[in-house]
C-alpha cells in the first residue's frame, strides 16, 4: 500500500548527491541553486541545528562517504564558481568534515570495539585529536595538492578568505604543516600578508601564524633548516610601508622568538647585527603599538649575555641615543615589569664598551 513512498535518504545519499551536483557544474543557475540546497543539507547533517544536535553515526557515515566519493577535491575545485553565500556553506562543510567523525582505528582494533566519542558540533579537543585525525583530514594528508590549491586561493580576491579558512583547518595536521612549509606556498602566503586589502592580509597572517605556531616542533625544524631564506622574506614584512603589515609581523616575530620550541632559532636570530638594526628602527616607529612590540624583541638582543662583537659595537656607538630614547619611552599598557625591564636595558646599554667607542 505504501510502496509508492520514497525511501528516506541516508547520510551517504545526501553527501553523494552534493558530490554529483558539484561534479555536474557549471551547467546553469538552477543547478547552482540545487547545489546550495545540498550544501545546506549536508551542513545541518554535520553540525545539527537549533532543534537537534548532530547524530554521531550519521556524521561518521557522511565523513566516510565524503572520502569515498571524492567530495573534498570537488569542494576545493568548485570554490571559485559560487557566490558568497554558497562559499560560506562550502567552508562550513569542509571544516566539519575535517574535524569530525571516523577516526583511524588503532592497529588490531575491531570496528565494533572502536572508542565512541561525541563532539556535539564542535572541533575535537587535543585529547581527542591524539587518537588520530578524522578520515577526511587523513584524506587530505594523502592528497596534499588540495592544500597547495587552497594556498593559491590567496591569489584570487573573491575566494582568498574562504581558502584561508579551509587551509587553516588542514593545519591541524603536523604532516600538512610540514608540507605547507615550502617556499612555493610561503611566498604566496607571505605575499598575501603585505596586500593593501586589510581583510585578505589579516587572513594571510592568521595562516602564517598557524603554520609557525600550531605545531612548534615542526616549524622550529623548518626555521633552523631554512633560516636565512625564511628571514630574508620575513624582513620584507618587517620593513613594509604598510603599517598593519609591520605591526602584525613584529608581533608574530616576538611570539616566535619567545616560544621555548624556538630557542635555537632565537639564539641564531639575536646573534645577527642585521636583525638588531631592524629592531633599532622599529622601536622608533611612529606607531606606539609597533614600538611596544619591537621593545619586547629589542630587549632580547640587549639582555643576551653572549652578545656578538658587532652588536656590542652597535650598542656602544649608539649608546647615548638609545639611553635617551629609553628614558623617554612610555607605553599605553600597564605592565608591572615594564619600568624594571627598561631600567635593566638602560644599565646594560650604559655598560656596553667597545675599543675606541667608549
Buried (B, 14 or more C-beta within 10 A) or exposed (E): EEEEEEEEEEBBEBBBBBBBBBBEBEEEEEBBEBBBEBBBBBBBBBBBEEEEEBBBEBBBBBBBBBBBBBBBBBBBBBBEBBEEEBBBBBBBBBBBBBBBBBBBBEEEEEEEEBEEBEBEBEBBEEEBBEBBBBBBBBBBBEBBEBBBBBBBBBEEEBBBBBBBBBBBBBBBBBBBBBBBBEEEBBEBBBBBBBBEEEEBBBBBBBBBBBBBBBBBEBBBBBBEEBBEEBBEBBBBBBEBEBEBBBBBBBBBBBBBBEBEBBEEBBEBBBBBBEBBEBBBEBBBBEBEBBBBBBBBBBBBBBEBEEBBEBBBBBBBBBBEEBBEBBEEBEBEEEEEEBEEBBEBBBEBBEEBEBEEBE
